[in-house]
């Protein structure tokens, strides 16, 4: 997908007199900016109009669980996951002419961003569950302890996964 765009942008830069030594990095940066712009627009569309439409539809249903689940923080966490996985899929393709070590570093950063977005989603899910129970007047003290334990466990698992990504090691090696 990206090679034809890369060649078109490179020929555009070459046509307008850019030195050959600058064309590769300029084209890569241009593609990255295009991908970042697409990711930003996707996040905005998902967290603004799509979320608004989903919440309006949920308000019309007689069930209560959707009112608790489809909150703004929950929808933002889903939007961040969408963007993180989109970047993980698209940025390596837009980095055609980078060195192997630079491309590997970019991929590590994007994988860590993806793990972080999943962690935020899990924390939002736990908070939604806790808030739903609290609004239903369910005894919350035991749930508060459980919520904090799940958050800490999720953060520990995410930290181990991120460390394994940074070190290029298997998770079993780190544990």
N, C-alpha and C positions, 0 to 999 in steps of 0.2 A: 504494500500500500504506500509506504513512504518513499521508496526509491524514485518513483516518477515525480513526486513533489520535490524531493531533494534535487533531482536533476533540473527541474523547471526553475527552482529558486536559484540554484547555482548558475544556471545560464543567464538568468535575469541579472544577478550580481556581476557576472563576467561581461555582459552586454553593456552595462553602465560603468565599466572601467575599474572595478574593484580588483586589487592585486590578487594573483592566484594564491598567494600564501594566506590570504584572509578569507577566501571563499568558503573553505571547508567549515571553519568555526562559525562564520557568519550564518551559513545555511543551517547548521545544527542549532544555533541559538534561535534563529527565526522559527524553525520547526518546534522547538521547545516552547517558545512563546505562544505559538498557535495552539499547541496541545494544552498549555496552561489556560489560555483564553477559553477553549472549549470546555475544560474541566470547571472553570469558574462559572461559566454560563450554565452548565449542567447543574452545579450545586445550587445556584440561585434559582433556577427553574424548579428544582425539586423542593427546595426549602421554602419557596414563596408561593407561587400559584398552585403547584401540585399539592403541597401540604394544605393550603387553604381549601382547595376543592375536596380533599379527602376528609378534612375536619368538618366541613359543612355537611358532607354526606353522612359522617358518623354522628353528627348532632341530631339527625333526623331518625336515627334508629332507636328502638326502645331499649336496646341493651346498654349497659353501663361500662363494660370492660373496654369497648373501643374508645370511650371518652378518656379513659385512663391511659391507654396505650398510645393513642395518636396525639401525643403532646408535642410541643415544639422541640424540646430537647431530644426526644426520641426520633423525630423526623430529621433533625439536623444530624444526629449520629448515623442514621441510615444514609443520608446524603453524603456525609464524609466518607463512609465506606464505599459508596458508589464511585466517588471521585478518586479515592485511594487506589481502588482496583482498576479504574480506567487509566490512571497514570502509570500503574505497574504494567499494564498491557501496552500502552501507547508510547511511553518515553523511550524504552529500549529500541523500538522501531525507528524513532526519530533521531537516534544517536548512531547512525550508520557508520560514520567515519571517525569515531572516537577511539582512543587507545583502549585496549582490553582492560587495563587496570582502572581507567576512568569509568568505563561502562559498568564494570563490576561494582565499583563504589556507588554509582547512581542506582543500580539495581538493589544493592543492600539498603540504601536510604529509603527507597520506595517500598521495600518489603517491611522495614521497620514502621514506616507510616501506615501500612496496611494493618500490621499487628496492633498498632496504637488505635486505629479506628475501630477495630474489632473489640478491643478492651473498652473503649468508650461506649460502644453499643451494649456490651454486657453490663457495664455499670448503670447505664440508662435503664435497661430492662429490670435490674434489681431495684432501682429507685422507683420505677413505675409500680412494680409489685408491692413494695413497701407502702407507697402512697395510696394505692388502691385499698390495701388492707386497713390503713389508717382511716381512710374516708368511710369505710364500712364499719368502723368502730370495733375492729378485731383487736384483741390484746396485742399491743405492738412491742412490748419489751423484749420478748423472745425473738420477734422478727427483726428488731433493731440489731441485736447481736448477730443473728443469721445474715442480715444484710451486710454488716461490716465484715464478717468472716468471708462471705462470697466475694466482696470487693477486694479484700486483701489477697485471697487465693487467686483471683483472676489477675490481679496486678503481678503477683509472684510468677504465675505461669507466663504472662506476657513478657515479663523481664527475662525469664529463662529463654524464651523463644527469641527475643531480641538479641540476647547475648550469643545465642547459637548462630544467629545470622551474622553478627559482627565478627565472630571468631571463625566462621566457616566450619563449624564443628557440629556433630550430631548432638541432639538434645541429651541423649544418654551419656555422652562424654562429659557434659557440664554437670549433670546431676551426680 
